């Protein structure tokens, strides 16, 4: 965790030296499959890891009827949140919010 905090601090300090936001950089605007520390770094908006020990990589957001996570406090997901316009239908719990383990299914809020 100390290493993660140091890496995050380094990223924050390097922020002003980055190119314009629309250009692909080394820290932000990352493509699917690239290593990340926070979802804000990814074009998709999802920094995903398979387990607590795995490296996180940018991944596409969940489509309709796929497994999803509600928005995370940590910025890294075990299951990505839904694509724009979809809601993650999930029963949230306090423990699940803390452990990042509340998962649901992406649903279109306008369909019955």
BELVEN-V109605 format. One record per residue. N is the residue number from 1. RES is the residue in one small letter. SS is DSSP state (a for helix, b for strand, c for the rest). OMEGA is omega in radians with two decimals (* if undefined). NEAR is the number of other ideal C-beta (glycine too) atoms within 8 Angstrom. Layout:
BEGIN
n: (N N)
res: (RES RES)
ss: (SS SS)
omega: (OMEGA OMEGA)
near: (NEAR NEAR)
END
This chain:
BEGIN
n: (1 2 3 4 5 6 7 8 9 10 11 12 13 14 15 16 17 18 19 20 21 22 23 24 25 26 27 28 29 30 31 32 33 34 35 36 37 38 39 40 41 42 43 44 45 46 47 48 49 50 51 52 53 54 55 56 57 58 59 60 61 62 63 64 65 66 67 68 69 70 71 72 73 74 75 76 77 78 79 80 81 82 83 84 85 86 87 88 89 90 91 92 93 94 95 96 97 98 99 100 101 102 103 104 105 106 107 108 109 110 111 112)
res: (x x x x x x x x x x x x x x x x x x x x x x x x x x x x x x x x x x x x x x x x x x x x x x x x x x x x x x x x x x x x x x x x x x x x x x x x x x x x x x x x x x x x x x x x x x x x x x x x x x x x x x x x x x x x x x x x)
ss: (c a a a a a a a a a a a a a a a a c c c c c c c c c c c c b c c c c b c c c a a a b c c c c b b c c c c c c c c b b c c c b c c c c b b b c c c c c c c b c c c c b c c c b b b b c c c c a a a a a a c c c b b b b b b c c c c)
omega: (3.10 3.11 3.11 3.14 3.12 3.11 3.13 3.10 3.11 3.12 3.14 3.14 3.14 -3.09 -3.10 -3.12 -3.09 3.08 3.14 -3.03 -3.10 3.11 3.10 -3.13 3.12 -3.03 -3.13 3.11 -3.09 3.14 3.08 3.12 -3.14 3.14 -3.12 3.05 -3.11 -3.14 3.14 3.13 -2.99 3.04 -3.10 -3.09 3.12 3.01 -2.92 3.01 -3.12 3.14 3.13 -3.11 -3.08 3.05 3.13 3.12 3.08 -3.11 3.10 3.08 -3.09 3.11 -3.14 3.14 3.07 3.09 -3.07 2.99 2.94 3.14 -3.08 3.04 -3.00 3.14 3.07 -3.04 2.93 3.03 -3.05 3.04 -3.08 3.00 3.13 3.13 3.11 3.08 3.07 -3.12 -3.02 3.00 -3.10 3.04 3.11 3.14 3.13 3.11 -3.13 -3.08 3.13 -3.09 3.03 -3.13 3.13 -3.14 3.11 3.13 3.06 -3.10 -3.10 3.11 -3.09 *)
near: (4 5 6 8 8 8 9 10 8 8 11 7 6 9 8 4 4 9 4 4 5 4 7 5 8 3 9 8 9 12 7 10 6 9 6 13 11 9 12 7 13 14 8 10 8 13 16 13 12 5 6 4 3 7 5 10 12 15 12 7 12 14 9 9 6 9 7 16 15 10 5 11 6 5 9 13 13 10 9 13 13 14 9 5 4 14 8 14 7 11 5 7 7 5 7 10 10 6 6 13 7 12 9 12 10 15 11 8 6 3 5 1)
END
